[in-house]
Amino acid sequence: MSSPSADAVKRIHVYGHASASPQAVASTFSGTVAASPESESDLAIFAINPAAGIDQETIENWAALDDFQIPRLVVVNGLDGQELDFEDAVMIANRVFTQLVTPYLVLHDDGGEPTALIRLQDLQIIDYSQTPARISASDPEHEELVREFREEYFELTSEMDDGAFAAGILFPAIPINLIKGIGVDVVREYINLLPSSS
């Protein structure tokens, strides 16, 4: 199966409370901030900030898009080393949106700053503390740390085929930090899985 071209035109709409920086997310991924559900869309990105939660308008926009089976992706923005937790944000989103999958988890440095993601599929680590980001194998310590999350990820995706995201039936949640570039490449990989609208 070939992947659609990265240069293909895609209609991306971004939803979310101002605290999740939807305009910055839209700019990063060549999208448009939408205040109401856009049925003519190739992808809906829902930006959430773990410190602010998810506002009612964002919840209603998610529910309204259910009728259109538009691919949706949640980005948890604002991870800056404070008491902001990706897993907690996903837990809240699971309650108010629908069941999300977390193909990546955040890894922190010794000072508590987010610096890397670990891919649950193969336990590879993407280290964003250097430019360009470096991919490496995880340590047994990391494998144990994410074991339960990985089991849950495989349980949620075991019945899905490779096209489940593009078909609008699998909803990934990706941790991002736009300043450090954490997760931006991951979101772009998901965008590249979508067919173009042109």
N, C-alpha and C positions, 0 to 999 in steps of 0.2 A: 504494500500500500504506500503510495507516495504522499508526501506531505505537501500541503498547499504552499505556495511561494510566500516568503516572508514579506515580499514587496506588494502582495495583493492588497487591494483596498478592503478594509473591514470597517463596518459601522459599529463603533464601540461607545457605549453609554455608561457613565459612571454615576452611581448613586451613593449618598451617604451624608451624614451630618457634617457641618463645617469643621468640627473638631478632628475629623478623619482626613482632612485635606483632600476632598474629592477633586478640586481643580488641579492640584499638583499631580494627583494620580492620573487624571485625564490627560494632562500635558505629557507626562512620562510615556503613556501608552497610546498617544495619538487618538484620544477619545474626546467626548463631549460630556460635560456635566448635564445630567437630566434631572429636572424637578419632578417629573411625572413619568409613568411607564411608557417606554418607546417600543411599540410592536415591530417597527422596521429596524431591527438591530441584529447584528451578528454576535454580539457579546454584551452582557450586562456585568459590569464590575461593581461590586458592593464594597465600599471602603468603610471599615469600622475602626474606631479608636478604643483600645481596651480600657482606657481611663474614663471614657464617657459613656460606654455602653452603646445601645442601638436605639435610635429614636423611632417613634411611632410611624412617621412618614416613610422612613426607610423600610420598616417592616411591611407597611402597606404596599410599597412599590414592589418588594419581593413577591408578595402574594399575588399582585396583579399580573406579574409576568408568568405565573404558573400556567395561565391559559395559552400562552404562545410557545411554550417549550423552547425558550431562548436559552442558549448556553449561559450559565452564570458562574461567576468566580467571586470569592470573597477574599479581599486583601485586608490583613490586619496591619494597619499603619500606626506609626507612633511608637514603635518599640525603640526606646532610647535608653534602656538600662535602668529605668526606675522600676517601681513596683507594677510594671505593666506586663501582663502575662498573656502570651499567645494562647495557651491552652484554655485559660479562663474565658477569653474572648470567644473562642470556638464553642465552648460549652454554652455560652449565652446564645450565640448564633444558632446552635442546634435546637434550642428551645423555641426561638421566635421565627426562624426561617424554615429549614428542613434539615435532615441529616447531611452534614458536610463530611468530606474526607480530608484528612491532613496528610498529604504525601511528604511533607517536610516538617521538621521541628527545628526550633531555634537552639543554638548552642552559644553559651556565654563565655567570655574570658574570665580570668581570675578576679577581675574588678567588677564583674557583674554586667559588663557591656555585651550586647549581642554582637557576635563577630562571624558566625557561621550558621549554615543550615545542614542538617543531616537528612538525606533522602531515605525514606523508610523502605522503598522498593529494594535497594541494594546496599544500604548502609554507607554510601559514599558521603563524604563531607565536602561541602563547598565553603572554603575559607575566604571571607571577604575582607580580612584584615590586610590583605596585600592586593596590589593591582598588577595584572588582572587577577581575578579570584582563582584560587588553586583548588583542584579537586584531589582528594586523597581518600584512602581507605580509613575506616573508623577503627578505633581501639576496642578491645573487649569491654572496657569500662563504658564506652558509649553504647555499645550493643546492649548491655544490661540496662542502662539508663532508659533506653527507648523500647525495650522488649514488649511491654504491654501495649504501647501505642502502635507498634508495628503489627502485632497480632490483630488489633482492632482494624487497622488499615487493610490488611489482607482479608479479613472477614467481610468488610464493607465492599471491597472491590472484587471479590472472588467470582461473583456472578456477572460482572460487567465485562464488556468487550472493549477493545481499544478505542472505539468511537463513542463511548458513553458520554464523555464530556461534550464533544461536538454535537451530540444528539440532544443535549439538554436534560440528561437524566443522572449525571454525576456532577457534584458540586464541590470542587476543591477549595480549601481555605489555605492561603499562602501568607506567611509572615513576610512583611516588607519593611525596609527602612530606606526611604528615597535618598537620604543624604549619604548613607554609607553604601548604597547600591544593593543592599541585602534583598534577595528575592526578586529583583527586577528582571533578571535573566530568566528566572523560572516562569514568571507571568508571561514574558514574551514567548517562551516555548509553548505555553498553552494557547496563546493567541495564534501562533503559527500552525496549530492543529486545525484551525477553523477554515472552512472554504471561504473564498472571497465573495463579496456581494456584487462585484463588477462583472 
